[in-house]
């Protein structure tokens, strides 16, 4: 299909390493990267695409991604680089271009946009705005330079107090952000207040008083139930005016966020989500916002699988910003966990009941390293019992991954863990902190640091640098980057780049 040709081709994982394209490629085509899964399907994040002239299209770029679980290793209920039988399996998580300007795209009939007459004049549609962003990504190989500028469009919506909410990848490496209201031809300058890459959310502000005249911010609703109706609103490709698609909630579970390095709660819907819907709200039948559209699955074996960031993740992001004046991120427990479904293994560890997960590895930089050891079995988290599959009770008759409880906490929160050590039950206290990555996925300040000595250029190793220099980085260095743990905060792997 013509639509399928607008994305980068997929690379398979080999030798235990996962190759991929960056999410924020400067090419006209969007990028893709692999995350290992137990099913062979593709996830696409509603990412930006360049609107630069075709004759100036930059070349494709690649990089390797490590597993993004409770540690830098694949845990029992998270993504693993190998399946249960030991064979490597890959899932392509593709970046979705935002709306391309001046270039027609043939849409599949299954993804057609639907204009719903019953809500065409609804007031909440006026709270959805179109985002215009100019991006200038750093050049990690030549850290004193920047890459060529490119532009993209996406969606955002008003949440009150002079602020807008959108996706982080819509305003990544931004040099200028402008927004335009529905039915208005004026673009207003917006400022990025906070950007949460892990949860793919960004907070914007607009100082113009004219922009906020007669504005009605959206209200957030509860977490929906299965089969609840959902309406996605935004500015996808296919036109310049606002678009509305409808569907139902298909699934609610912890899922991989393609733009970040986290696994957080996500809502799967069957409403059409297309490039440009990034940052647009999803509504229930009461007109309350239940989440933010941000990524979809694409494969020959699956269709109509879109994902929405739920209000629980959105409220965590906003509360984090309110508490600290900036985004501090989601904390982690700092352990690699393994399921305990095998009765023989439970008997060996002296676990009397069918519950608990085994601690395989403890991160040295985590606070839990002082109270938890390898071989311990975690059976409860703040009084909530953890099943042998690594799941906990969720709502009335559902279960969800254990990581969900951790994602509900904030940095600095204290938690109580019930553990079994050598057959004895005990309770321990731990402080949650964000994970310290030996090789960071994203550069916090945007521009990579470097040191030039006698014509030699030294720079810290990062995932974006691995992407750009994948072919020239040796196997030993890649192995250390993928499987080594930071022994202290601030530890870096420094490489001679030039």
N, C-alpha and C positions, 0 to 999 in steps of 0.2 A: 504493500500500500504506500501511497505517497507520503502519508503521515509518518509511517515508520521510518522513512528515509531521512527524516529531520533529526534523528538521534544518532549518536556515535555507535559504532559497532561494539560488540561485546567481546571481552577477553576472558578466557577461562583461567582458573587457578592452576598452577603447576608447582610441584616441588614443595608444597606447603605454604607458598606465598601467594597472595591474592593481588592481581594486577587490576588497575582501574584507571578511569579518567576522573579528573577533578570536577566537582559540582559547579564551579564558577569559571568555566572555560571562557576564554575570550573569543572563541570561534562562533560563527553563525549557528553552527549546530550545537546542541546541548551535549553535555558530557554524561558518562555513565561510570559506575564502579560496582565491583562485586562484593556482596556480603554472602558468606556461606549459609545455606539453609537446607532443610530436609526436603524441599520441593524445588523443582526447577522452573521457577518463574521469575519475572523481572519487576522490580519496583522502581518507579520513576518519581523523582521529586520535582515539584513544579518550580523549576529553577529558571533563571533568566537566560536570555539569548541575546546575542549582539544584533544591533541594527546597523552595523557598519557596512559599507559597500562590499559586494562580493569579491572584488579584486583585492581587498585588503584582509581577507580572512586569515586568521592565524592558524598555525598547524595544530594538530591534536596533541594533547599531553596526557601522560599516563603516570600513575603512581600506585603503590601498594598500600593496602589497608590491613591492619591487624584486627583481631577480634576485639569487640568493644563490650565485654561483659563486666562482671564484678571485679575482674582483674584483666591483665593483658592476655589471659588464656581463656579458652572456651570453657564455660561452665556447663553444668548439667542441663539447666533449663534455658540456656541462652543459645546464641549462634555458635556453631562450631565449625572449624575448618575441615573436619572430617565427619562423615556420617557414622552411624552405629557400627557398620561393618568395616569402618576404617577407610573407606574410599572418599576421596575429596568430591564434594558437591558444591556447586556455585549457584548463586542467585544474582542476577544482574539488577542492580539498583540504579536506574537511569535518571539523570537529571532531566527535568522537563523544561524546555525553554519557556520563558514568559512570552509575551506576545511579540512576534516579529513585526517590524514596521516596513511597509512598502514591499512585501513579498507574500504572494498568495500561497496558501497551503490547502491541499485537498483533504477534507475531513472525512473520516469514516462515518457511514450512516448511523453506526451505533453510538457515536459520540455527539450527535447533533444537539444543538442548543435549543432549549424549549422556552418560549416566552409564555408565561402563565398569566392569563388575563385577570384571574381573581385577585392576584397580588400585584398587578402591574402598577397601581397607584398607591401601594402601601407605603406608609410613612417611613418604615425602617429601611426601605431601599435608598432613601436619600442620605442615609448615614454611611453608605458604601462609596468610597472614592477610588479614583484611579491613580496609581503611583508611577511617576516617571523618575528613573534613577540613572545617573551617569556613574559608571564604575571605573576605577583605576586600580588594578590589582598589582601588588609588588612583584618584582622579578627576583625569585629566590636564588637563582643561580648567580645573578649580578645584583646583590642586595642593595646597592646604592642607586639602582634604577627602578623604574616602574614600567609595567606593560602598557600597551596601547589602550586608550580609552574605548569603552563601548557603552551602549545604552540599552535599557530594558524597560518593560512596563509590567505592572502587577496590580494588585488590589490591596485595599486597607479599609478600616472602618473606625468610626468614632466611638470612643468608650467613655467620654466625659472628661472634665477637668482640663480641657484643651489638648487632649492626647488622642493619638491614633494607634491602632494595633495592626501589624502586618507580619510577614515572615522575615526571618533574619536573612535568608538568601536573596530576598528582593532588594535589600539595601547593603549587601556585602561589599566591602571596599568602596564605599560611596564617596564621591566627590561633590555631588549635588543631588538633592532629592526634592522633587516637586509633586504636588498632589492637585487633583482637579475634582470638583464635586459634580454630581449628576446634574445635567441641564445647565452647566456653567462653562464658559469658554476661557476662564481665567485660571492659570496655574499659580499655586501658592508655594512658596519655599517652605520646606519642612526640615526639621533638625532631628537627628537620631539621638535619643536620650539613652537608650540601652539596647543591647543586642545580645540575645541568648542563642548562641550557635547550637548548643546541645539540644535545646527544645525547639529550635527554628522559629523563634519569636523575636520581634523587635518593637520598641516603643518609640513613636514619633511625636513631635510637638509642632504646632503651627502658631506663630505669634500674631498673624494677621487677624484682627477683630472681625473684619469683613467675612472671612472664611467661616467663622462660627455663628454668624447671624442666622437665626431660625434653625439652628442645628439641634437635632434630637439624638443624643447618643444612644447606643444600643444597651440593653440590659442582658445580663448573662442568666441562662437557665440552668436547670439541673442536668445531671448526666442522664442521657436518654436511655430508654429500654430498647430491646430488640424489636424490630419491625415498626418502631416509631417513624413517622414521616419526617423527612429532612429536606430543606430547600437550600441550595448553594447559590450564592450571589457573587458576581464578580465581573471582571472585564477580560474575558479570554479572547483568543484569536477568533477570527471570523467576522469581526466588526468592531466599531468604536463605542457603541452604546452598551449599557449594562445588560447582563445576561442572567437568566434564572434557569436552573435545572432542579428537578425534583427526584427523590428516591426514598429509600428507607434505610434504617440502621441495620446492617447485616451482622456485625460482630463488634465486641468490645474486649480488647485484650492488650497486654503489653507488647509493643511492636518496635521494630528498628526505625529510628529516625534517620533518613538517608543523608540529610545535610549535616548532622552532628555526630557525636560519638556516644550516644546514649540509647537506651531502650526504655521508653516511657509508655504510659497508657495512650492508646489510640482508638479512634472510632472508625470502623470500616463501613462505608456506605456504597450504594450502587448508583447514586446520582452521578451524572457525567461531570468530570473535573478535567479541564483542559489547560494548556499553557496560557498564563495570564490570570488564572483563578487563584494563584498564590496570594495568600494573605486575606482572601475574601471570607466573609462569615458564612456559617451554616446555621439555619434557623429551624426551630420546631414549628408546629402548627399555631402556637401562641405568639409567634413573632419574637421569641427570646433566642438569643445567640447561644448555640450549644457547642461551638468550636470554630476552628480556623482551618480552611482547606489548605493542604500543603503537598501531598504526594499521591501517586497512583501506582498500581501494578499494571504492567503490560506484558503479555505473552500470547502465544497462539492457543494456549490451553486455558486462559482465563480472560474474563472481560468484566467491565463494570465494577472494578475494585478500586475505590478511591479511599483516601484516608483524611481524617479531620483531627486536629489537635483538640482534645476535650477541654472543657472549662476548668477541670481540676488542675491541668498543667498550666493553663493560662493564668489562673488565680495564684498559683505558686510563683510564677514568673513575676506577676505584678506585686505580690506581697514581698518578694525578695527585693525588688527595686525600692519599695516603700520603706522597708526596714533599714536598708544599707545605703540608699542613694545610688546604687549601681547593681548590676546583676552579678551575683556571686556564684551561681551555678547550683546544680543538684548534687547533693552529697552522695557518697558511696560507702559501703560497709568495708571495703578493702580486703575482700577474701575471694578465692576461687572455690566454687561449690560443686559438689557432685551429688546426684540423686542417690537415694538409698532404697531403691525398689527391690534389690536382691535380698531375700531373707537370710542367705548365708552371710552376706556382708554385714547385715544388721546384727546377726548373732555374734559375729567376730568382734564387732565394736561394742557389744553388750548393750544394745538398744532394745528395750523390752517391747516397745509398741511399734506400730507401722507409721512412723513419723520421723521427721528430721532430715537434714542434708549434711553431708560430710564436708569438712573444711579441708581442701586439698592444698591450698597455698595462702599465705598471709602477706599482704604488701607491707614492707618495712616502714613506709611513711605513714601508714594508717594508725590511728589511735588504738584500734582493736588489737594491734600486734602485741600490746602490753598485757592483754587479758585472755586472748584466744590463741590456741596452738594448732598446728597441723595435726589432723587426726581427731579433733573435737567434732561433735555432732551438734548442730544448732537445731533445737526442737521448738523454740518459741522466740518471738520478736515482740517486745512490749506486751507480753501476755497473749499474743495471738499464736496459736499452734501452727507449725509449719509441717506440711505433709511430706511424705517420702518422695514425691515427684517435684518438690520445690515449689508447691503452690499453697496459697492461704485462702480462707473463705472470703468471698466477694459478694456483697449484697445478700439476697435471700437464699438463692439456690445455685450460685455460681462459685467458681474458684478461679484464681488468677495467680500469675507468677509472683513469687516471693519479693522480687525487686520492686513491685508496686508499693509495698509498705515503706521501703527505703526512700522511694521518690517522693513520698508525701512529707518527708522531713526536710528541715532546713539546715544549712551549714551551722555547726555549733550545737545542734540539738543532742541531748543525751538519750540513749536508748538502753533498754534492759534486755539482755539476751539470756535465754535458758539453754544451757549446753549440757551434754553428757560427755564426761571425760573418764575413760577407763571404767565405764559402768556406773559412775557416780554423777548424779544430777547436781548442778550448781547454777547460780545466777550471777552474771557479771554486768558491769556498766561500761559503756563506751561512748565516745564523742564522735559524731559523724563529721567528716570533712570531704571536700572535693578530691577526686583522685589526682595524684601527682604523676603526670606522664613523663617518662624518661625522654620520649620523642613526642612532642606535642602535636596534636592534630591541627591546631590553629594558632597563629601568632596573635597574642592578646592586643598588642599595640598596632597591629596591622603591618608594620614595616619590620623585616627581620634585622637582627643585630649582626655586626660583623667587625672584624679586626684585620687591618692590613699591616703586615710586618715584612719589610724588605721585599715588597712585591708579591708576597704570599697572602691570599685572602682566606681567613678562617671564619667560619660561621657555624652556629649550632644546627645540628641535624633536626629536621622537622618533616612531617608528612608531606607538606607542599614541596619541599626541596627534594624528597625522594621521588615525588611525581615527575619533577622536571629532569632529574638526573638518574632515573631508574636504570638506564642501560649502563651507566658508568659506576654505579655503586656495587661493591663486591658482595659476595654471598655472606661472608663472615659479618660484615657490617649490617646487612639486612637482618641476619639472624639475631644479632644483638639488639637491633632496633625493635624487633618483633617480640622477643621473648624475655628480655631483661627487665628487671624492676628497678625503679629509682631507689637508691639506698638512703637518700636524704633530699629534702626540699631544695630545689635550685640546681640539682645535678643535671648536667647536660652532656651530650655527645658532640664534641666539636670536630668538624671535618675541614680539610683543606679543599676548598671549592674551586679555587683558581690559582 
